[in-house]
């Protein structure tokens, strides 16, 4: 065994858990239908439905959704005249229900 192999850790034993995880990953890949294996070129087109979230009906950021945040970033005043005080207080507010928002809320609750 060469020195490079030892550097990569090929001289160490593989745990049972790592082996079973590798076998499960290979079995899952074999069970995956061929239609799920899309080519990258399919996502690089300019067609409106080539953006995967758009295929699922998710819009993403649309014009007008980020102007208030950008004005705060640029040290300008945001238009808050329509906001009203409700007297409510919260310990945590999570903005967004995507993967990042769910991760932050999970980390904050633990």
RATABEL-V751765 format. One record per backbone hydrogen bond with DSSP energy under -1.0 kcal/mol. CO is the residue of the C=O (numbers start at 0). NH is the residue of the N-H. If there is no record, write none. Layout:
# RATABEL-V751765
co = <CO | CO>
nh = <NH | NH>
This chain:
# RATABEL-V751765
co = <1 | 2 | 3 | 4 | 8 | 14 | 15 | 16 | 17 | 18 | 19 | 20 | 21 | 22 | 23 | 24 | 25 | 26 | 32 | 33 | 35 | 39 | 46 | 50 | 50 | 52 | 53 | 61 | 65 | 66 | 67 | 68 | 69 | 70 | 71 | 79 | 97 | 98 | 99 | 100 | 101 | 102 | 103 | 104>
nh = <5 | 6 | 7 | 9 | 11 | 18 | 19 | 20 | 21 | 22 | 23 | 24 | 25 | 26 | 27 | 28 | 29 | 30 | 35 | 36 | 37 | 42 | 49 | 53 | 54 | 57 | 56 | 64 | 69 | 70 | 71 | 72 | 73 | 75 | 74 | 82 | 101 | 102 | 103 | 104 | 105 | 106 | 107 | 108>
